[in-house]
Each structure stands twice: as structure tokens, then as C-alpha cells.
Amino acid sequence: MAIVAGIDSSTTRTRIVACDAETGAVLRDGKAPHPLPEGADARGTEVDPQTWLHSLGEAATGGLLEGVTAIGVSAQQHGLIGLDAGGVLVRPALLWNDPRSAGAAASLIDALGGPAPWVEAIGSVPSPTYTIAKLRWLAEFEPVSAKRIAEVLLPHDWLVWQLLGHPRRRTTDRGDASGTGYWSPVTGEYRQDLIKLALGHELHVPDVLGPAEAAGHTPEGLLISAGTGDNMAAALGLGLRPGDAVVSLGGNGTIFAVHEQAVVDVTGAVSSFADATGRHLPMAGTLNAAQVLRSTAAMLGCDLEALSDLALQSSPGSYGLVMLPYLDGERTPKLPHAAGTLTGLRAESMGPQHLARAAVEGMLCNVAEALDVLRTHGVPVGRVFLLGAVGRLPAVREVARQLFGVPVLIPPPGAHAARGAARQAAWALAGTPEPPEWELPEVVVLTPDPDQDLPIGNAVRQQFKAVREQIHPETAAG
């Protein structure tokens, strides 16, 4: 039995799984945090990438990698590891969540003449998370470091390079490259002119490997696959196919789907990423997701489980109570300066159970509208995988089944990105045209009843839409 391993290096920790290469069964797993070294940014937005290696070594203790013949690497997207002409680290790595590049992203958009030229160039409008925005920030605020940078690697690129023993050739993959802001998933080419616009000079860029192509072998002979970004690896680990979408409910909502073509959205609501299989991964996002429920639970003086229990004591529509969940403004729809709104207050609706359900319905109505944004750009959504701890709450599951209008799949909690990286390793090891078929066990499938759930969901969504358009008329169609 061949054994493969997947490494996922997220913002806060490393997770490793060792899997049967043929079936995908997880044989062993481990994890370790990413400690902040002394003197590091307390927010964790810039770190010495060596800490990722220390975390990887800690996660791999106890013989976890024993018998492994191939390894895949997944990591947080959009980061920036700047190297000089000799391959030496210029400064600590800038991570995707560094807020300082917000102004740089805005100035880049203006410099190219607005969002539309960016969509035409790279399929997306660069946000502060993108690597190119961090290049612009460096050029403005750390010009000495910026001039020294000759090459930029993403977190997964850097880890692959370390595992391979620092070869002269540096590599990446389509998925992660599509989040830089200077590689186009539409054309499959780097845009050195955009790099120069941001940084002031061109860069040496890593080779973009194909989905099943190996990056190389370690000095010990282990095959290392191309690797990819965390969302792309999660899609591979879940076994997503065209027609499948993911709704990940963290502090923000991340909504993406596998699609055969790149999506070009001149409004910038949909970011056009590539996936890890040769297809595409159009993505929309909401600023408000799990935090809506946490804040409502705090208001009611309870935890999330109690909030879910309360919500199930109410009924669809929350007795007319509607929450617009724009607690931190909103990205989809574009309402950056909005605040949350609660309407429909009547004597009969002012119970904690109705407020709890209004929070669940408001959060998920907003997510359902983001799914509709993907659909309006030709992306079919036939199934939705619901991820995140709040996605397992009974009330969230019930309301999602009603509102999304398609089967909702609840996979077991686990290291989906690490498993996806392992599946990529098995693919590179096998050298087959398609990745191996791996079963995802213990998936709960919630199928809406067309005679009951769908009418209920449509009514709740119409109520939400009416309130949204009344409070924010700029969101009305036309």
C-alpha cells in the first residue's frame, strides 16, 4: 500500500495527514501551532517563515511520515516572501491578513484606470489580501527592501522549496498563482507590467506547474507535488466537481465553486481564481458570517449552541423580524459603510427565539445572495458543501436547507486542505490524467423538500430582499 501525505500550513497552525494513496483513508494525522517568534508582529500579519518549518517538524513527530512516498503542500494564499538575487530572505513574510496594504490596493486600482482594466488583465480586482497590493505597500513604505527584492514566493512555494533542499528552480501552481494579482487564470501568463506598476521593477517569477506535475524530489527521494493554495486544496480534498459549491462560514463567508471556465466580472464581486485540477474556482465573499451569530449570542447572553436551540423554537420568517447582518459593512452586496439593521419589531416578535432565528436567517440569506451572484455569471450550483463550526449547528443546517434550494452536504470536521494536498501527491505519484477517486466518508446530505422547504425558503428570502432594498435602495436590481 502506497502512503502519501498532505501538509496544510494555515495562518495559525500546520496540519498533516498521511493517507492511503488509493482510497484516501486517513491513516495518521498531526498538528502544531505557528508560534510567534520574539519581536514578531503581535497581530501575526508578518512572520519569519522559518517558524512554519518548526511547526511542520513538530506536527510530523511520532513517525507520522513513516513509509510516505509522496507529499503535497497546501498553505495560506496571497502572502509575500521576498528574496534577493541570492535567494536570501529580505524581510519577514507578509501574510494575507496584513491590513496595511488596503490603501495600496486602492491606489493600484486607480493607477490602472479602475476595476474593469484589472478584471480584463487578471480576472479579478486586487484586494488588500493580494500579493500585488503588498508589493505596492513595500515600494511606498519600505523602498530599500522593495529594491532588494528580486523574487517573490507564496507560502506554499516557499515550503516546497525548503522541502526540496533549495533548488535553483522555484515553482508554484495555477491555483495559488491566481491570487497574486499578477498572473492571469484566463491567459495563463504572468503580467510583469503589473509587477512593475506595483513594485517599480520586474521580478523573477516561479514556474507554474500543471495540476499533476511534480515539483521534484527531496534529497531522501520523496516526491513533492506542485502544491496549491488552501481553498484550492480544500476543493480537491472534498472532491468537488463542476456544479459543486462551498460555503465556508468563518468570521467572514467564503463562497466558491468549481467551474470549467474563468469568470470575468467587471464589478469585482466575483474573483476569478484557478483550481488545483486545471479548472477554475470563481469566488465571492461576505464580510459577515459566523460573527453575526456570535454577536447575537453575546447580546442574548448565551453560547452558539443555545442560540441554535432558541432559533429552532421560532418559525420561518422569525415572526416578521428581519436582520440585515451588515455588522462590519458588506462586500457582497457592496455596502462598505453599512451597519446592521433589525426591523419588524412588534410585541409578538420581541422574543429571544425570534431574534436568534432572524440572525441565522439574515446571515444565510446574505450567503444565498452571494451564491446567486455566482449563478448570474453562469456558474451552476447543484450542491453546496457547508463548512465551519457554525455550519454544524442544527438551526443553521435547517435554514440552509430551506434557503439554498439545493442539497446541502455537511462533511465531517477535518483537515480538508491537508487531505486535498495528499490527494494531489497521490495524483502526481500515479501520473494519471485525473486525480484518484477518494471517498469522503460520513457526509450528511440535507435534501430540501420541494413542496415544503422551497416555498418556505423563497418566502424568507423575499422578506429579506424587500427589507434590504428598502434600507439600501442602491442594491435593487436595475
Secondary structure by P-SEA (a helix, b strand, c coil): cbbbbbbbbcccbbbbbbccccccccccccccccccccccccccccccaaaaaaaaaaaacccccccccbbbbbccccccccccccccccccccccccccaaaaaaaaaaaaccaaaaaaacccccccccaaaaaaaaacccaaaaaaccccccaaaaaaaaaacccccccccaaaaaaccccccccccccaaaaaacccccccccccccccccccccccbbbbcccccaaaaaaaaacccccbbbbbbccbbbbbbbbcbbbbbccccbbbbbccccbbbbbbbbcccaaaaaaaaaaacccaaaaaaaaaaccccccccccccccccccccccccccbbbcccccccccaaaaaaaaaaaaaaaaaaaaaaaaaacccccbbbbbccccccaaaaaaaaaccccbbbbccccaaaaaaaaaaaaaaaacccccccccccbbbbbbbccccaaaaaaaaaaaaaaaaaaaccccccc
